[in-house]
């Protein structure tokens, strides 16, 4: 392995280890559920970049909207 590739590997490994330790050790933060709007925005972005196809988009969008009763504004 040449010097540049080895340095890149070591740097990447160090970053991954340091970021993982912060997530696992002593993390008592409660995670918040994303809003329906955020879920729909993320879904649209995944579809636009080609990560999912039309069928996956339609099915996932329907399941997101099924969690929310749009007609009277209440959630299930």
Secondary structure as UniProt FT lines:
FT   HELIX           3..24
FT   HELIX           36..48
FT   TURN            49..50
FT   HELIX           54..66
FT   STRAND          68..69
FT   TURN            70..73
FT   STRAND          74..75
//
